[in-house]
């Protein structure tokens, strides 16, 4: 019997007990690394909306490196739910262990994120505001294209959401097997994971009200819950026992 999102969250909180300081430090380090990367982005590749080839490639490279750091963050919180010893340096896990696989997976994730971003950036770059106001059909076409890209990207992200975990747990798998394993395990579970993410909306809203300071605690909570979700799907957690009332 599958666990509810509340039960997975409870298990995530239990795994974070006594380790929340380390979890917050990991998130701070993650943001600091990304801040450094995007500072480079602004310094050397800031002309994104001009669609200059070098600028586009530079932006994509920075985003790709950020995704590899995200793979390390996934490792850290998966390890935390298992009670393993972790260090801040484990954020660079993807650069040390089979970096070629991590790079390809990050490339796939990056393309999916660009699929989300491309319609909006295209509208802004081409400065279609006046054209849109006078061409209703063009406006509707762009709106539907944006919605379609968003839906496709969300479905793909949910289907491939377990790839980093399989990459961590199964070094013997090649890229095709990692993708297939994530697709297979997420069959019938994409809505469950989507609901889990949606259930954090209130906490994310509160973090905004605290000038995003609260996000330092929310991200570990979400990440550990997602790791618990993976562990349950993978059969690692003991089966849930039904409560029988007499």
C-alpha positions in Angstrom: 0.0 0.0 0.0 1.4 3.4 -1.0 2.2 6.0 1.6 0.4 9.3 1.6 2.2 12.6 1.1 1.7 13.4 4.8 3.4 10.1 5.8 6.3 10.7 3.5 6.7 14.2 4.9 6.7 12.8 8.4 9.5 10.4 7.5 11.4 13.3 5.9 11.1 15.4 9.1 12.4 12.5 11.1 15.4 12.1 8.8 16.1 15.9 9.3 16.0 15.7 13.1 19.3 16.8 14.6 20.7 17.5 11.1 18.7 20.6 10.0 21.8 22.8 10.6 23.8 20.8 8.1 20.8 20.8 5.7 20.5 24.6 5.9 24.3 24.9 5.3 24.0 22.7 2.2 21.2 25.0 0.8 23.3 28.1 1.6 26.3 26.6 -0.1 24.1 25.6 -3.1 22.8 29.2 -3.5 26.3 30.6 -3.1 27.6 28.4 -5.8 24.7 29.3 -8.1 25.2 33.0 -7.3 28.8 32.7 -8.3 27.8 31.0 -11.6 25.2 33.5 -12.5 27.5 36.4 -11.6 29.8 35.0 -14.3 26.7 34.8 -16.5 25.9 38.4 -16.0 29.5 39.5 -16.4 30.2 37.7 -19.7 26.9 36.5 -21.1 24.4 39.2 -20.1 23.0 39.9 -23.6 20.7 36.9 -23.5 17.7 38.6 -25.2 19.7 39.5 -28.3 19.9 35.9 -29.2 23.6 36.2 -29.9 25.0 32.7 -30.3 27.8 33.1 -27.8 25.5 34.6 -25.3 23.0 31.7 -25.7 25.8 29.1 -25.4 27.2 30.8 -22.4 23.9 31.0 -20.6 23.2 27.3 -21.4 26.6 26.3 -20.1 26.1 28.1 -16.8 22.6 26.5 -16.4 24.2 23.1 -17.2 26.7 23.6 -14.4 24.0 24.6 -12.1 22.0 21.4 -12.9 25.1 19.3 -12.0 25.3 21.0 -8.7 21.6 20.1 -8.3 22.6 16.5 -8.8 25.0 16.8 -5.9 22.2 18.3 -3.8 20.0 15.4 -4.6 22.8 13.0 -3.5 23.2 14.9 -0.2 19.5 14.7 0.8 19.1 11.1 -0.4 22.2 10.3 1.8 20.7 12.2 4.7 17.4 10.2 4.6 19.7 7.1 4.8 21.7 8.4 7.7 24.9 8.6 5.8 27.7 10.9 6.6 27.7 13.9 4.2 29.8 17.0 3.7 29.3 20.3 2.0 31.8 19.1 -0.7 29.3 16.4 -1.7 27.5 19.1 -3.6 30.2 18.4 -6.3 29.4 14.7 -6.3 28.4 14.8 -10.0 31.8 16.2 -10.9 33.6 13.4 -9.2 31.6 10.2 -10.0 30.8 9.3 -13.5 30.7 13.0 -14.5 29.8 12.0 -18.1 26.5 10.5 -17.1 25.7 13.4 -14.8 26.5 15.8 -17.6 24.2 14.1 -20.1 21.4 13.9 -17.5 21.9 17.6 -16.7 21.8 18.4 -20.4 18.5 16.7 -20.7 17.1 18.5 -17.7 18.4 21.8 -19.1 16.7 21.3 -22.5 13.4 20.6 -20.7 13.8 23.8 -18.7 14.5 25.7 -21.8 11.4 24.3 -23.3 9.5 26.0 -20.5 11.4 29.3 -21.0 11.6 29.5 -24.8 8.1 30.9 -25.7 8.3 33.7 -23.2 11.9 34.6 -24.1 11.0 34.6 -27.7 8.1 37.0 -27.2 10.4 39.4 -25.2 13.3 39.2 -27.6 11.2 39.9 -30.7 9.3 42.7 -28.9 6.0 41.5 -30.2 3.9 43.7 -27.8 2.5 45.9 -30.5 2.0 43.0 -33.0 0.2 41.0 -30.3 -2.3 43.8 -29.6 -3.2 44.0 -33.3 -3.1 40.3 -34.2 -5.4 38.3 -32.0 -4.7 35.1 -33.8 -0.9 35.5 -33.3 -1.5 36.3 -29.6 -3.6 33.2 -29.1 -1.1 31.0 -31.0 1.7 32.1 -28.7 -0.4 31.6 -25.6 -1.4 28.1 -26.6 2.3 27.4 -27.7 3.4 28.5 -24.2 0.8 26.4 -22.4 1.7 23.4 -24.6 5.4 23.8 -23.9 4.7 24.1 -20.2 2.6 21.0 -20.0 5.0 18.9 -22.0 7.9 20.1 -19.9 6.1 19.4 -16.6 5.2 15.9 -17.7 8.8 15.2 -18.9 10.2 16.6 -15.6 8.0 14.3 -13.5 8.7 11.3 -15.7 12.5 11.9 -15.5 12.5 13.2 -11.8 14.1 10.0 -10.5 17.1 9.9 -12.9 19.6 11.5 -10.6 18.7 9.0 -7.8 19.1 6.0 -10.2 22.4 7.6 -11.3 23.5 7.7 -7.7 22.3 4.2 -6.7 23.1 2.3 -10.0 26.5 3.3 -11.4 26.3 0.3 -13.7 23.4 1.7 -15.7 24.0 3.6 -18.9 22.1 6.8 -19.8 19.4 4.9 -21.7 18.8 2.6 -18.7 18.7 5.5 -16.3 16.0 7.2 -18.4 14.0 4.0 -18.9 14.2 3.2 -15.1 12.8 6.7 -14.2 10.1 6.4 -16.8 9.1 3.0 -15.6 9.1 3.7 -11.9 7.1 6.9 -12.5 4.3 5.2 -14.4 1.1 5.9 -12.4 3.1 8.0 -9.9 3.5 11.3 -11.7 0.3 12.7 -10.2 1.4 11.6 -6.7 4.7 13.4 -7.0 3.0 16.5 -8.5 0.5 16.5 -5.5 3.5 16.3 -3.1 5.1 19.3 -4.7 1.8 21.2 -4.7 1.3 20.4 -1.0 4.4 22.6 -0.2 2.8 25.6 -1.8 1.8 27.1 1.6 5.3 26.8 3.0 6.8 28.3 -0.1 4.4 31.2 0.2 5.4 31.7 3.8 9.0 31.7 2.8 8.3 34.6 0.4 6.7 36.5 3.2 10.0 36.0 5.2 12.0 37.6 2.3 12.9 34.0 1.2 14.8 33.3 4.4 12.4 30.4 5.1 13.3 28.8 1.8 16.5 27.6 3.6 14.4 25.3 5.7 11.7 24.5 3.0 14.2 23.1 0.4 15.6 20.4 2.7 12.1 19.4 3.6 11.0 19.1 0.0 14.2 17.4 -1.0 14.1 14.8 1.8 10.4 14.1 1.0 11.2 13.6 -2.7 14.1 11.2 -1.6 11.7 9.3 0.6 9.2 9.1 -2.4 12.0 7.6 -4.5 13.0 5.1 -1.8 9.4 4.0 -1.4 9.0 3.5 -5.2 12.3 1.7 -5.3 11.2 -0.8 -2.6 13.8 0.4 -0.2 11.4 1.3 2.6 9.6 -1.4 4.5 6.0 -1.9 3.2 3.3 0.1 4.8 1.2 -1.9 7.3 -2.5 -1.5 7.2 -4.1 -0.5 10.5 -6.7 -3.0 11.6 -9.3 -1.9 14.0 -11.2 -4.4 16.2 
